[in-house]
Amino acid sequence: MIDVCLLGTGGVMPLPGRWLSSALIRYNGRMILIDCGEGTQVPLRMAGWGFKAIDAVLFTHYHGDHAAGLPGLLLTIGNSERTEPLTLIGPPGLGEVVEGLTVIAPELPYNLKLIELSGTERDEIRLNGLIIGSIPVDHTITCLCYSLYLKRQGKFDIDMAEKLNIPVQYYRQLQNGCKVEADGRVIKPEMVLGLERKGIKICYCTDTRPTEALVDFVRESDLFICEGMYGSNEDLEKAVQKKHMTFTEAAEIAKKARVKELWLTHYSPSLTEPEKYIDETEAVFPGTRTGTDLLAKTLKYNQE
């Protein structure tokens, strides 16, 4: 299972009662943070999930409302007594951005590992059992949409395990995809596991116009967190000009991609009551929620 917390839902600047757009993903005791704008540490602390277990920070792009909170976060993680390396992932320019921001955080008790993605094509990396995918989207600067996929092993075949005389104490390791040595034999997971089952897919997208590539990328997500800079379709011209989306445009993507649930985020500072537009958005995609700061949910594997 995966825990998801929408730390903030604002765009451009933090406001009283609304922090900048960011999401925290927790799985198997580890965490990944997506975007880190000014003040992100505050909702992080309010969520109560801690700082030390954050293994990676993913940046969609390098506008200030998505990256300016990094130095303070790095220092706070350092104060949590972390010594393991921290991975930073983002589009081209990551090294330059991190070098500039860490001028005010020059001494950290852990190393930073930078992974710079292409920014021009679909990329995929693996981190602690999680598959992280990305594609470029349509914004004013290079910007990425991320997918996070937690695989699920095939069903454990107890009858086969007994037939092969595999000791019970190795069942859990095999179920987790690890090979074991027992009685002089090397036993591989595929010997006792069925076909891989559907895992859990989460997609996170801000700062873009709708594209067909985006629809394909987020297809059949269990949770799609997507920008809705403007609630009213009357602001469509502004959305086109500034390379953002309206609520109903995000809902159209969710509908076409057959996602299970849509959380809207990254609201314009002028959008003070996003819930006013939920009815017309739900008319397009019924599984829509207007995101709120600290909205959280646990996503579980389908029972089968």
C-alpha positions in Angstrom: 0.0 0.0 0.0 1.0 3.7 -0.4 0.1 6.7 1.7 -0.4 10.0 -0.1 -0.6 13.4 1.5 -1.2 16.6 -0.5 0.9 19.0 1.5 -0.2 22.1 -0.2 -2.5 23.2 -3.1 -1.4 26.7 -4.0 0.4 28.1 -7.0 2.6 31.2 -7.4 2.8 32.1 -3.7 2.0 30.6 -0.3 -1.1 32.2 1.3 -2.6 32.1 4.8 -4.4 28.8 4.9 -2.9 27.5 1.6 0.6 26.3 1.2 2.3 25.8 -2.2 1.6 22.6 -4.2 3.6 19.6 -3.0 2.9 16.0 -2.3 4.4 13.4 0.1 4.4 9.7 -0.8 5.0 7.0 1.8 5.6 3.3 1.2 7.4 0.6 3.0 8.5 3.0 5.7 10.2 5.3 3.1 9.1 8.6 1.6 9.3 10.7 -1.6 8.5 14.4 -1.8 7.3 16.0 -5.0 8.2 19.7 -5.3 9.4 21.9 -2.6 8.3 25.5 -2.8 8.7 28.2 -0.1 7.3 27.1 3.2 6.9 23.4 2.3 8.5 22.5 5.7 5.4 23.8 7.5 2.8 21.4 6.1 5.5 18.6 6.2 5.7 19.1 10.0 1.9 19.4 10.3 1.5 16.0 8.4 3.5 14.4 11.2 5.2 11.8 9.0 8.7 13.1 9.8 11.7 14.2 7.7 14.4 11.6 8.2 12.7 8.9 6.0 12.5 11.2 2.9 14.7 9.4 0.4 14.1 11.6 -2.7 12.8 15.0 -3.8 11.3 15.1 -7.3 11.1 18.5 -9.0 8.5 19.1 -11.8 10.3 22.2 -12.8 12.3 25.1 -11.4 9.9 28.0 -10.9 10.3 29.4 -7.4 6.9 28.1 -6.2 8.2 24.5 -6.8 11.8 24.7 -5.7 12.6 27.6 -3.5 12.0 25.7 -0.3 14.8 23.2 -0.9 17.6 24.8 1.2 15.5 24.9 4.4 14.3 21.4 3.9 17.9 20.1 3.4 18.9 21.7 6.7 15.9 20.3 8.6 16.6 16.8 7.2 20.2 17.3 8.4 18.9 18.2 11.9 16.9 14.9 11.9 20.3 13.1 12.1 20.1 11.6 8.7 23.4 10.5 7.2 22.2 8.4 4.2 22.5 10.1 0.8 19.4 12.0 -0.4 18.4 11.8 -4.0 17.2 14.8 -6.0 15.5 14.2 -9.3 14.5 16.8 -11.9 14.6 18.0 -15.5 17.8 19.5 -17.1 19.4 22.2 -15.0 19.1 20.4 -11.7 22.8 20.7 -10.9 22.9 24.4 -11.5 19.7 25.0 -9.5 20.9 22.9 -6.5 24.3 24.6 -6.6 22.6 28.0 -6.3 20.1 27.1 -3.7 22.6 25.3 -1.4 24.8 28.3 -1.1 22.9 28.9 2.1 23.0 25.3 3.1 26.7 24.5 2.5 27.4 21.9 5.1 25.1 18.9 5.2 25.7 15.6 7.2 24.7 13.6 4.1 25.5 13.5 0.4 23.2 14.7 -2.3 22.8 12.4 -5.3 21.5 14.2 -8.4 19.6 12.5 -11.2 18.9 14.8 -14.1 16.2 13.5 -16.5 16.2 14.2 -20.2 13.2 16.6 -20.2 12.5 15.7 -23.8 11.3 12.1 -23.7 9.8 9.5 -21.4 12.2 8.5 -18.6 12.0 5.7 -16.0 14.2 5.0 -12.9 13.8 2.7 -9.9 14.2 3.7 -6.4 13.8 1.4 -3.4 11.2 -0.8 -5.0 9.3 2.1 -6.6 9.2 2.7 -10.4 9.3 6.5 -11.1 8.4 7.5 -14.6 8.3 11.0 -16.2 7.3 12.8 -19.4 7.7 16.4 -20.5 4.6 18.5 -20.5 3.6 21.8 -22.1 4.6 24.7 -19.9 6.6 28.0 -20.3 9.8 26.2 -19.2 10.8 22.5 -19.2 8.4 20.7 -16.9 7.7 17.1 -16.0 4.7 15.0 -15.0 5.7 12.1 -12.7 4.2 8.6 -12.2 5.0 6.5 -9.2 4.3 2.8 -9.5 4.5 0.2 -6.8 4.8 -3.3 -8.3 2.9 -6.2 -6.9 4.3 -9.7 -7.1 2.3 -12.6 -8.4 0.3 -14.7 -5.9 2.3 -17.1 -3.9 1.6 -20.8 -4.8 1.8 -22.7 -1.5 1.1 -26.0 -3.2 4.1 -25.5 -5.5 6.3 -24.4 -2.5 5.4 -27.6 -0.6 6.0 -29.7 -3.7 9.5 -28.2 -4.0 10.0 -28.8 -0.3 10.8 -25.2 0.4 11.1 -24.4 4.1 8.3 -22.1 5.4 10.8 -19.5 6.7 11.7 -18.5 3.2 8.2 -17.9 2.0 8.2 -14.2 2.8 11.5 -13.5 1.0 10.3 -15.3 -2.1 7.0 -13.4 -2.0 9.0 -10.2 -1.9 10.8 -11.2 -5.1 14.1 -12.3 -3.5 15.9 -15.5 -4.3 17.0 -17.7 -1.4 19.4 -20.5 -0.8 18.1 -23.6 1.0 19.5 -27.0 1.4 22.2 -26.3 -1.2 19.6 -25.1 -3.7 19.0 -21.6 -5.2 15.3 -21.0 -5.2 14.0 -18.2 -7.4 10.8 -16.3 -6.9 9.4 -17.2 -10.3 9.4 -20.9 -9.1 6.6 -20.2 -6.6 4.9 -17.0 -7.8 2.1 -16.6 -10.4 1.9 -13.8 -12.9 2.6 -10.2 -11.7 -0.6 -8.5 -10.5 -1.7 -4.9 -10.9 0.2 -2.6 -8.6 -0.6 0.9 -7.5 -0.1 3.9 -9.8 -0.1 7.6 -8.7 0.5 10.5 -11.1 1.4 14.1 -10.3 1.1 16.9 -12.8 1.2 20.7 -12.5 1.9 23.6 -14.8 0.8 22.4 -18.2 -1.7 22.6 -21.0 -3.6 19.3 -21.8 -1.8 17.0 -24.2 -2.6 13.6 -25.7 0.8 12.3 -24.4 -0.3 13.3 -20.9 -3.6 11.3 -21.2 -1.6 8.2 -22.3 0.9 8.7 -19.5 -1.6 8.9 -16.6 -3.9 6.2 -18.0 -5.6 4.0 -15.4 -3.9 5.7 -12.5 -5.4 4.9 -9.1 -4.9 8.5 -8.2 -4.2 11.5 -10.5 -3.1 14.7 -8.8 -3.4 17.4 -11.4 -3.3 21.2 -11.6 -6.4 23.2 -11.8 -5.1 26.7 -11.8 -8.5 28.2 -12.8 -11.9 27.0 -11.7 -14.0 28.8 -14.3 -13.9 28.1 -18.0 -14.2 31.9 -18.5 -10.5 31.9 -17.6 -9.6 29.5 -20.5 -7.9 32.3 -22.5 -5.7 33.1 -19.5 -4.9 29.4 -19.0 -3.8 29.0 -22.6 -1.6 32.1 -22.4 0.1 31.1 -19.2 0.3 27.4 -20.0 -2.0 26.2 -17.2 -5.4 24.3 -17.0 -8.9 24.9 -15.9 -10.8 22.4 -13.7 -12.8 20.9 -16.5 -9.7 20.5 -18.7 -8.1 18.4 -15.9 -11.3 16.5 -15.6 -11.3 15.7 -19.3 -7.9 14.2 -19.0 -9.0 12.1 -16.1 -12.0 10.9 -18.0 -10.1 10.0 -21.2 -7.4 8.3 -19.2 -9.9 6.3 -17.1 -8.2 7.1 -13.8 -9.9 6.1 -10.6 -9.7 9.4 -8.8 -8.7 13.0 -9.5 -7.4 15.5 -7.0 -7.2 19.1 -8.2 -4.3 21.3 -6.9 -2.1 24.3 -7.8 -4.8 26.9 -7.5 -4.3 30.5 -8.6 -4.1 32.9 -5.6 -7.2 34.6 -7.0 -9.1 31.3 -6.7 -10.3 31.6 -3.1 -13.2 29.1 -3.3 -12.3 26.2 -5.5 -15.2 24.1 -4.2 -17.6 26.5 -6.0 -16.7 24.8 -9.3 -16.8 21.2 -8.2 -20.3 20.5 -9.6 -19.5 21.4 -13.2 -16.1 19.5 -12.9 -17.8 16.4 -11.5 -20.2 16.5 -14.5 -17.2 15.8 -16.6 -15.4 13.4 -14.2 -17.4 12.2 -11.2 -14.3 11.0 -9.3 -13.0 14.6 -8.8 -12.0 16.1 -5.5 -10.9 19.7 -4.9 -7.7 19.2 -3.1 -7.1 20.8 0.3 -3.9 21.2 2.2 -3.1 18.0 4.1 -5.6 15.9 2.3 -4.4 12.3 2.7 -5.4 8.8 1.7 -4.1 5.2 1.8 -4.1 3.4 -1.5 -4.3 -0.4 -1.2 -3.8 -3.2 -3.7 -7.0 -4.6 -5.3 -8.1 -7.7 -3.4 -7.9 -10.7 -5.7 
